[in-house]
Every structure is written in C-alpha cells, then in structure tokens.
Amino acid sequence: MEFADSPVREEEKTMADDKSKRGEADRRQVAGGEGYEVNYFARKHGISRDQAEDLIRRVGNDRAKLDAAAEKLKK
C-alpha cells in the first residue's frame, strides 16, 4: 500500500527474488538460500546437500569457483 506522504523509490517496487528477472549475473552464481539450486548443484557434482552447503559457505556463490571446489572434493 502506498501513501501520498510516503513516496516509494523505484528499487523498492520490485522484490529481490523476482524469478522473472534473470540474466547473465544470475547464471554465474549459486543462490545458497534457494534449496532447489543447492540440490541441483549437489546432484550435478555427486555430492551431498550438506557438502554443497558447506562449499557455498566457504567458497561463496561464484559458480565457477564452486564447480572447481566440488571437483577437488570428489578426488
């Protein structure tokens, strides 16, 4: 609800998790807070969900770095 005396900035009108707004930056990162992305990452690399979550906490959400770390984990 908007009130006349409380203007809403343009960046506040869209939600942060707007799944319709996807681009290259979205593909380069793994959203650790999204269960389906963590599950996909874990399945892709043949590791457990707990291992995937641990990697995301330690390495960050950069997909290339996570892929490399997951490959090292499997060896």
Rosetta blueprint (number, residue, H / E / L):
1 M L
2 E L
3 F E
4 A L
5 D L
6 S E
7 P L
8 V L
9 R L
10 E H
11 E H
12 E H
13 K L
14 T L
15 M L
16 A L
17 D L
18 D L
19 K L
20 S L
21 K L
22 R L
23 G L
24 E H
25 A H
26 D H
27 R H
28 R L
29 Q E
30 V L
31 A L
32 G L
33 G L
34 E L
35 G H
36 Y H
37 E H
38 V H
39 N H
40 Y H
41 F H
42 A H
43 R H
44 K H
45 H H
46 G L
47 I L
48 S L
49 R H
50 D H
51 Q H
52 A H
53 E H
54 D H
55 L H
56 I H
57 R H
58 R H
59 V H
60 G L
61 N L
62 D E
63 R H
64 A H
65 K H
66 L H
67 D H
68 A H
69 A H
70 A H
71 E H
72 K H
73 L H
74 K H
75 K L
